[in-house]
Amino acid sequence: MSNTEFDKQHIWHPYTSATAPLPCYEVTGAKGAELTLIAQSGKEATVVDGMSSWWCTIHGYNHPVLNAAVNDQLNKFSHVMFGGLTHEPAINLCKRLLDIVPQGLNRVFLADSGSVSIEVAIKMAIQYWACQGREEKSKLITPRGGYHGDTFAAMSVCDPVNGMHSLFKKTLIQHFFAPAPQIPFHQNWHPDEIAPMRDIFEQHHHEVAALILEPVVQGAGGMRLYHPEYVKQCRQLCDEYDVLLICDEIATGFGRTGELFACNHADISPDILCIGKALTGGYMTLAAAICTEEVALGVCEGEPGVFMHGPTFMGNPLACSVASASIDLLLNGIWEGEGWQKNVKRIESLLEDGLRPLSQHPKVADVRCLGAIGVVEMKQAVDVAQIQSEFVKKGAWIRPFGKLIYVMPPFVCSNEQIATLIEAIHYGVTKLP
Ligand SMILES: *Cc1c(COP(=O)(O)O)cnc(C)c1O
């Protein structure tokens, strides 16, 4: 049995059918912004990774500095329990994080994946109010169109339609959904936009622990780029009505949107911030829920006096070491001597110039770009298997979903590599049926 045949018959992949899975390509190497994989011809092909392995590999693959960080730690120790023990990799990482996250956040809970960090944030918010004698504040508010992960509490605040809540309705907790924000990032704000959210706050604040949202970019829920003023007004509502604000920056953190954190576009700080994905430069899984002193102290008032969560692999030293190295790279700018801002801006203008003309095409509904994110929304859903095999022939790794063809490439992509992605998208949009 060939590798791909074994894979097809025995291995689950994300969001894939067991009976009619989409084709999978075997990766044999990865360096810089490129993957080497076995194309459908059976031959090796090198493709530019337009996805950064799902928002993660901001510095590209096989980076000598990140490799060294893992190797150095590997030669010391790769894991120890975090209960009653601590270590320099975790301490160094948390110092760096507290230096760069929005103001006021100062207690770091290291979690093992983005979804787990969301579970942790939700538990913190609910436990916070319970410890203040406000057990009734146990619900969440969230805009439609969101994505926060695939575990149960995270799923309960994903968009109810995209997130297939109907499948799990007996198990999922019902929260309050506001309409998705409508005003795009680059358009003019209108105060009516926040009115439905305000209504929910007015009616239900006494039973709500937290509002959770992805600031400015709704990622896997539809790649929508919305107005920062919406985030700002949500912060104000939370303050006015005694509700905590959880910002999910698992996709947007670490420069992707042109700010280090997407909250910075709105000039606000959440009460709890979730980060993950690019935290380790895409080397391994690590996430964090970072809260304010007030939340941390509030959670630990009265009984049980502790925060009730503790993953086995909490604070994994290898992951923490590579995360520190990734943040140092990000801040000290080791790409062609330029910092991340310049590179993200460079990619933003290449994507904007390259993709914008497609907005005229009759099959295209919308083109939108922000930071190192470029999205072409089609009028009809695309045939993923077909378009992907054409993309591979054009030297690009791009994985559309539904009507969306989008890229969020590594910040280290050269202009030529971005051009390869843009040409592939043009071909996919204009030449395929
Ligand atoms: C990917 C993602 C998550 C879930 O993270 P996992 O590491 O896949 O569990 C949560 N929220 C957002 C915004 C994400 O993009």
The ligand as a MOL file (V3000), in Angstrom:
LIG
                    3D

  0  0  0     0  0            999 V3000
M  V30 BEGIN CTAB
M  V30 COUNTS 15 15 0 0 0
M  V30 BEGIN ATOM
M  V30 1 C -7.2000 28.3580 14.9040 0
M  V30 2 C -7.9980 29.1940 15.7930 0
M  V30 3 C -8.4490 28.7210 17.0320 0
M  V30 4 C -8.1980 27.3080 17.5020 0
M  V30 5 O -6.8450 27.0210 17.6900 0
M  V30 6 P -6.3380 25.4860 17.6560 0
M  V30 7 O -4.8810 25.6040 17.9620 0
M  V30 8 O -6.6470 24.9630 16.2940 0
M  V30 9 O -7.0900 24.7650 18.7090 0
M  V30 10 C -9.2070 29.5680 17.8250 0
M  V30 11 N -9.4840 30.8240 17.4290 0
M  V30 12 C -9.0520 31.3300 16.2620 0
M  V30 13 C -9.3740 32.7440 15.8970 0
M  V30 14 C -8.3140 30.5270 15.3900 0
M  V30 15 O -7.9280 31.0110 14.2040 0
M  V30 END ATOM
M  V30 BEGIN BOND
M  V30 1 1 1 2
M  V30 2 1 2 3
M  V30 3 2 2 14
M  V30 4 1 3 4
M  V30 5 2 3 10
M  V30 6 1 4 5
M  V30 7 1 5 6
M  V30 8 2 6 7
M  V30 9 1 6 8
M  V30 10 1 6 9
M  V30 11 1 10 11
M  V30 12 2 11 12
M  V30 13 1 12 13
M  V30 14 1 12 14
M  V30 15 1 14 15
M  V30 END BOND
M  V30 END CTAB
M  END
